[in-house]
């Protein structure tokens, strides 16, 4: 690792290296845990196609490679989300690029930021059939349970990324000749919009991405690492941009607890 306070050229070089290695690391991890040989990158393939090749050991067709490429593009940046902000905070101290990216990964690990598409896929499989979807969702709403893949801190309308991924989810479902998951998803979407759209709750990017990854043959438990594989582009870009006119992040906390409280000596406290 470098010592921090690097030039833009150095950070760009390091950032590109991190971006390029993420797919190799994730694919190698999955193959090693399954007792398979690691597959080195194929220099003739693009970023998305190479990942599928290293993960599965066979060349993806053009349609599958394009599908993953679009999914990665849609996830690579989204303003000052939690992981991007964490990366920038670390970088603003003039720590090194590697440490800043680790901050982003650690933040993405939290279930309120990463992992929603895994839980969407789990929900779809739990429902099992399209005709069971409405009852499931209505019960969940009545019990005030969170429906994964819906709602967003910024979007109070239909997430435009979700519209694109829905189209790709439909196409790959038809290609795999298995429409069950997408039909359940579409039924859930219809019920949720009917019941909660007035509150600004619509499908977000996570709702259909799990179906896409599932039919690309990607194991469910590496959905979040793939999120990091994509979002690392945004982390690196924001870090490089911000540190060109760097100022350390130092927000002020506003105290809202009790005031004018009488001091009680330690020995008198109960």
C-alpha positions as a Python dict, from the first residue, in 0.01 Angstrom:
ca = {
    (1, 'X'): (0, 0, 0),
    (2, 'X'): (104, 356, -62),
    (3, 'X'): (149, 614, 213),
    (4, 'X'): (-141, 844, 124),
    (5, 'X'): (-152, 1200, -11),
    (6, 'X'): (-78, 1061, -357),
    (7, 'X'): (-97, 1255, -682),
    (8, 'X'): (-403, 1226, -903),
    (9, 'X'): (-200, 1020, -1150),
    (10, 'X'): (-93, 775, -880),
    (11, 'X'): (-444, 743, -739),
    (12, 'X'): (-582, 691, -1087),
    (13, 'X'): (-330, 415, -1152),
    (14, 'X'): (-407, 248, -818),
    (15, 'X'): (-782, 289, -871),
    (16, 'X'): (-776, 127, -1214),
    (17, 'X'): (-575, -160, -1071),
    (18, 'X'): (-826, -215, -791),
    (19, 'X'): (-1120, -198, -1034),
    (20, 'X'): (-957, -450, -1265),
    (21, 'X'): (-871, -695, -987),
    (22, 'X'): (-1208, -705, -812),
    (23, 'X'): (-1369, -948, -1061),
    (24, 'X'): (-1065, -1180, -1043),
    (25, 'X'): (-1073, -1183, -662),
    (26, 'X'): (-1445, -1259, -639),
    (27, 'X'): (-1437, -1526, -909),
    (28, 'X'): (-1127, -1688, -758),
    (29, 'X'): (-1288, -1693, -412),
    (30, 'X'): (-1600, -1867, -540),
    (31, 'X'): (-1406, -2128, -735),
    (32, 'X'): (-1163, -2201, -451),
    (33, 'X'): (-1440, -2258, -199),
    (34, 'X'): (-1596, -2505, -440),
    (35, 'X'): (-1270, -2693, -495),
    (36, 'X'): (-1223, -2567, -851),
    (37, 'X'): (-914, -2434, -1022),
    (38, 'X'): (-876, -2057, -1050),
    (39, 'X'): (-923, -1929, -1404),
    (40, 'X'): (-698, -1638, -1508),
    (41, 'X'): (-848, -1343, -1697),
    (42, 'X'): (-888, -1362, -2072),
    (43, 'X'): (-741, -1048, -2224),
    (44, 'X'): (-973, -1071, -2525),
    (45, 'X'): (-1285, -1026, -2310),
    (46, 'X'): (-1447, -718, -2163),
    (47, 'X'): (-1492, -654, -1790),
    (48, 'X'): (-1832, -821, -1747),
    (49, 'X'): (-1766, -1110, -1985),
    (50, 'X'): (-1435, -1179, -1815),
    (51, 'X'): (-1599, -1205, -1476),
    (52, 'X'): (-1854, -1460, -1600),
    (53, 'X'): (-1576, -1653, -1771),
    (54, 'X'): (-1356, -1661, -1459),
    (55, 'X'): (-1653, -1751, -1240),
    (56, 'X'): (-1808, -2027, -1449),
    (57, 'X'): (-1520, -2153, -1659),
    (58, 'X'): (-1689, -2105, -1994),
    (59, 'X'): (-1718, -1817, -2234),
    (60, 'X'): (-2049, -1631, -2190),
    (61, 'X'): (-2257, -1555, -2495),
    (62, 'X'): (-2287, -1194, -2606),
    (63, 'X'): (-2634, -1150, -2456),
    (64, 'X'): (-2534, -1266, -2107),
    (65, 'X'): (-2220, -1052, -2114),
    (66, 'X'): (-2425, -748, -2217),
    (67, 'X'): (-2679, -817, -1942),
    (68, 'X'): (-2414, -819, -1670),
    (69, 'X'): (-2242, -518, -1826),
    (70, 'X'): (-2561, -313, -1800),
    (71, 'X'): (-2620, -428, -1441),
    (72, 'X'): (-2267, -321, -1344),
    (73, 'X'): (-2310, 16, -1513),
    (74, 'X'): (-2637, 78, -1327),
    (75, 'X'): (-2473, 2, -992),
    (76, 'X'): (-2137, 173, -1037),
    (77, 'X'): (-2227, 513, -893),
    (78, 'X'): (-2522, 680, -726),
    (79, 'X'): (-2424, 1005, -563),
    (80, 'X'): (-2320, 1023, -198),
    (81, 'X'): (-2457, 690, -86),
    (82, 'X'): (-2327, 550, 244),
    (83, 'X'): (-2031, 354, 106),
    (84, 'X'): (-1919, 631, -128),
    (85, 'X'): (-1938, 884, 154),
    (86, 'X'): (-1740, 653, 384),
    (87, 'X'): (-1471, 614, 119),
    (88, 'X'): (-1450, 990, 75),
    (89, 'X'): (-1427, 1053, 449),
    (90, 'X'): (-1131, 817, 473),
    (91, 'X'): (-965, 967, 165),
    (92, 'X'): (-1017, 1320, 300),
    (93, 'X'): (-775, 1241, 584),
    (94, 'X'): (-511, 1181, 312),
    (95, 'X'): (-513, 812, 386),
    (96, 'X'): (-431, 591, 87),
    (97, 'X'): (-666, 470, -185),
    (98, 'X'): (-663, 112, -59),
    (99, 'X'): (-780, 213, 289),
    (100, 'X'): (-1051, 435, 142),
    (101, 'X'): (-1184, 144, -67),
    (102, 'X'): (-1181, -81, 240),
    (103, 'X'): (-1401, 178, 413),
    (104, 'X'): (-1647, 154, 124),
    (105, 'X'): (-1651, -226, 138),
    (106, 'X'): (-1706, -226, 513),
    (107, 'X'): (-1999, 13, 475),
    (108, 'X'): (-2152, -185, 190),
    (109, 'X'): (-2144, -494, 410),
    (110, 'X'): (-2417, -348, 628),
    (111, 'X'): (-2763, -488, 546),
    (112, 'X'): (-2920, -142, 517),
    (113, 'X'): (-2690, -69, 221),
    (114, 'X'): (-2588, -395, 52),
    (115, 'X'): (-2756, -735, 32),
    (116, 'X'): (-3114, -630, -47),
    (117, 'X'): (-3125, -820, -377),
    (118, 'X'): (-3028, -1139, -195),
    (119, 'X'): (-3327, -1096, 34),
    (120, 'X'): (-3554, -1016, -262),
    (121, 'X'): (-3462, -1346, -426),
    (122, 'X'): (-3519, -1526, -97),
    (123, 'X'): (-3865, -1366, -76),
    (124, 'X'): (-3954, -1465, -432),
    (125, 'X'): (-3854, -1825, -367),
    (126, 'X'): (-4046, -1824, -39),
    (127, 'X'): (-4363, -1709, -217),
    (128, 'X'): (-4312, -1976, -479),
    (129, 'X'): (-4603, -1903, -713),
    (130, 'X'): (-4741, -1582, -868),
    (131, 'X'): (-5090, -1651, -733),
    (132, 'X'): (-4955, -1648, -376),
    (133, 'X'): (-4782, -1311, -409),
    (134, 'X'): (-5071, -1078, -327),
    (135, 'X'): (-5162, -1255, -3),
    (136, 'X'): (-4798, -1261, 104),
    (137, 'X'): (-4752, -889, 42),
    (138, 'X'): (-5081, -786, 199),
    (139, 'X'): (-4993, -985, 513),
    (140, 'X'): (-4648, -827, 520),
    (141, 'X'): (-4797, -477, 491),
    (142, 'X'): (-5050, -551, 766),
    (143, 'X'): (-4770, -675, 991),
    (144, 'X'): (-4553, -369, 905),
    (145, 'X'): (-4277, -588, 764),
    (146, 'X'): (-4032, -434, 520),
    (147, 'X'): (-4069, -551, 160),
    (148, 'X'): (-3718, -576, 22),
    (149, 'X'): (-3649, -405, -309),
    (150, 'X'): (-3895, -120, -251),
    (151, 'X'): (-3844, 237, -137),
    (152, 'X'): (-3541, 463, -161),
    (153, 'X'): (-3392, 748, 40),
    (154, 'X'): (-3373, 963, -275),
    (155, 'X'): (-3628, 831, -523),
    (156, 'X'): (-3994, 878, -434),
    (157, 'X'): (-4096, 751, -775),
    (158, 'X'): (-4005, 444, -979),
    (159, 'X'): (-3626, 399, -969),
    (160, 'X'): (-3516, 442, -1334),
    (161, 'X'): (-3249, 176, -1284),
    (162, 'X'): (-3519, -72, -1184),
    (163, 'X'): (-3707, -12, -1509),
    (164, 'X'): (-3401, -111, -1710),
    (165, 'X'): (-3323, -415, -1495),
    (166, 'X'): (-3685, -531, -1513),
    (167, 'X'): (-3656, -544, -1891),
    (168, 'X'): (-3336, -747, -1869),
    (169, 'X'): (-3490, -974, -1605),
    (170, 'X'): (-3783, -1048, -1837),
    (171, 'X'): (-3551, -1120, -2130),
    (172, 'X'): (-3320, -1353, -1941),
    (173, 'X'): (-3617, -1532, -1781),
    (174, 'X'): (-3757, -1605, -2127),
    (175, 'X'): (-3413, -1714, -2245),
    (176, 'X'): (-3387, -1961, -1953),
    (177, 'X'): (-3750, -2067, -2008),
    (178, 'X'): (-3838, -2003, -1646),
    (179, 'X'): (-4085, -1719, -1592),
    (180, 'X'): (-4185, -1798, -1233),
    (181, 'X'): (-3959, -1548, -1054),
    (182, 'X'): (-4032, -1258, -1287),
    (183, 'X'): (-4404, -1326, -1273),
    (184, 'X'): (-4396, -1326, -893),
    (185, 'X'): (-4194, -1005, -902),
    (186, 'X'): (-4436, -834, -1139),
    (187, 'X'): (-4729, -936, -920),
    (188, 'X'): (-4555, -797, -611),
    (189, 'X'): (-4479, -474, -796),
    (190, 'X'): (-4844, -435, -897),
    (191, 'X'): (-4968, -484, -539),
    (192, 'X'): (-4704, -259, -385),
    (193, 'X'): (-4770, 27, -626),
    (194, 'X'): (-5144, -6, -567),
    (195, 'X'): (-5104, -4, -190),
    (196, 'X'): (-4800, 217, -121),
    (197, 'X'): (-4723, 439, -420),
    (198, 'X'): (-4898, 732, -249),
    (199, 'X'): (-4625, 711, 15),
    (200, 'X'): (-4355, 728, -252),
    (201, 'X'): (-4266, 359, -230),
    (202, 'X'): (-4176, 201, -564),
    (203, 'X'): (-3934, -69, -689),
    (204, 'X'): (-3568, 19, -650),
    (205, 'X'): (-3255, -112, -821),
    (206, 'X'): (-3241, -421, -598),
    (207, 'X'): (-3582, -561, -684),
    (208, 'X'): (-3504, -710, -1024),
    (209, 'X'): (-3124, -737, -1010),
    (210, 'X'): (-3140, -1058, -808),
    (211, 'X'): (-3339, -1230, -1083),
    (212, 'X'): (-3083, -1115, -1339),
    (213, 'X'): (-2788, -1244, -1137),
    (214, 'X'): (-2967, -1570, -1058),
    (215, 'X'): (-3020, -1653, -1424),
    (216, 'X'): (-2662, -1555, -1504),
    (217, 'X'): (-2562, -1841, -1276),
    (218, 'X'): (-2418, -1622, -1003),
    (219, 'X'): (-2437, -1764, -647),
    (220, 'X'): (-2669, -1562, -425),
    (221, 'X'): (-2415, -1502, -152),
    (222, 'X'): (-2182, -1310, -384),
    (223, 'X'): (-2447, -1062, -500),
    (224, 'X'): (-2310, -803, -256),
    (225, 'X'): (-1946, -858, -360),
    (226, 'X'): (-2065, -798, -718),
    (227, 'X'): (-2223, -475, -596),
    (228, 'X'): (-1879, -379, -463),
    (229, 'X'): (-1719, -490, -790),
    (230, 'X'): (-1937, -235, -965),
    (231, 'X'): (-1956, 44, -706),
    (232, 'X'): (-1577, 52, -668),
    (233, 'X'): (-1576, 255, -991),
    (234, 'X'): (-1782, 522, -816),
    (235, 'X'): (-1571, 507, -501),
    (236, 'X'): (-1248, 558, -693),
    (237, 'X'): (-1393, 836, -908),
    (238, 'X'): (-1533, 1032, -614),
    (239, 'X'): (-1209, 993, -418),
    (240, 'X'): (-997, 1124, -703),
    (241, 'X'): (-1234, 1413, -770),
    (242, 'X'): (-1275, 1516, -407),
    (243, 'X'): (-908, 1505, -314),
    (244, 'X'): (-815, 1749, -590),
    (245, 'X'): (-948, 2026, -365),
    (246, 'X'): (-941, 1825, -48),
    (247, 'X'): (-1086, 1932, 283),
    (248, 'X'): (-1118, 1687, 568),
    (249, 'X'): (-1476, 1595, 658),
    (250, 'X'): (-1559, 1721, 1006),
    (251, 'X'): (-1935, 1743, 1063),
    (252, 'X'): (-2062, 1899, 1384),
    (253, 'X'): (-2294, 1707, 1612),
    (254, 'X'): (-2600, 1888, 1749),
    (255, 'X'): (-2679, 1782, 2104),
    (256, 'X'): (-3049, 1721, 2163),
    (257, 'X'): (-3041, 1558, 2508),
    (258, 'X'): (-3143, 1697, 2846),
    (259, 'X'): (-2990, 2025, 2962),
    (260, 'X'): (-2941, 2192, 3302),
    (261, 'X'): (-2903, 1850, 3465),
    (262, 'X'): (-2773, 1856, 3821),
    (263, 'X'): (-2435, 1688, 3869),
    (264, 'X'): (-2444, 1385, 4099),
    (265, 'X'): (-2112, 1267, 4247),
    (266, 'X'): (-2013, 915, 4142),
    (267, 'X'): (-2037, 777, 4497),
    (268, 'X'): (-2398, 898, 4523),
    (269, 'X'): (-2521, 751, 4195),
    (270, 'X'): (-2751, 452, 4218),
}
